[in-house]
Amino acid sequence: MSSRYEFMGKTSMGQFIPGETWFHARDARARLISVLVLFIGVLLTRLPLGLAFGLICVLGIYWLANLPLAPSLEGIRRSLPFILILAVLQIIFYTPGLNEPILFTIIGIEVTISVLVSAFMLVFRFVVLIFLINALILSISTAQITAALFHLLKPFERFGFPVNDLTMVIQITLRYLPLIAQIAEKIAKAQASRGGDWEQKGFNPIRQAKRVLPLIVPIIINSLKRAETMATAMESRGFNASEKRSSYYSLQFKFVDGLLIIGSTLLSTAIALYGRLF
């Protein structure tokens, strides 16, 4: 039985699913670029049909990589209260067009068709982005992400850009997210063992916020201690990120990888310009 203070099993970061599919066989750089390009297309589209087309493209990644939908659906379920709050704020602060018919009024807030469409677009966009981000996390390991970023940013070293430092920071950040979830789980279980209320059912945002607030300070303190310990260990071993580093993954860019990038770019353009092209 899952408890409300268990966070490790609910953290999608680091839950890489290895496979031998066509998508997994592609170069990590091509996969990362294709996902980022689709991400931009989903952000730029302004029509619900564009988002629907974007969702179909994202689900195509799940099909190509043979990824389960359950983790993404669970992520959407957990994020839904936050998304709905943003939708309500969108309704409150959205300015309708002039001479636009008012459907109804709530607490002095005039709700029109464009307001509802705007709120729906916000919720729909978040859902598609959660699907896309989970597709990236499930299909590309953190080591592959950092290796791909390192090789993609490598040309900027000629201009003095600290590529090694940046990739090391990104790698440590990705590795630390599951550790933070583990720290939060241990603290929550310690509080529950001392009588803390973590098993109450039902949705109550205020009560849930009261449960989470006592975790913030211990998490920050433990994270700073872990960071200081790791920095000391790296310094004692003479680590220097500016030196040339090797990689576990040998990246080989092929013609099919280029086709993947070109195809995702065309799909992203179609998503962003949907309504003008179709």
ABEGO torsion letter per residue (X at the ends): XBBAABAAAABABGBBBBBABAAAABBAAAAAAAAAAAAAAAAABABAAAAAAAAAAAAAAAAAAGBBAAAAAAAAAAAAAAAAAAAAAAAAABBBBBGBBBABBBGGBBBBAAAAAAAAAAAAAAAAAAAAAAAAAAABBAAAAAAAAAAAAAAAAAAGBBAAAAAAAAAAAAAAAAAAAAAAAAAAAAAAAAGBBAABBEBBAAAAAAAAAAAAAAAAAAAAAAAAAAAAAAAAAGBBAABBBBBABBBBBBAAAAAAAAAAAAAAAAAAABGAAX
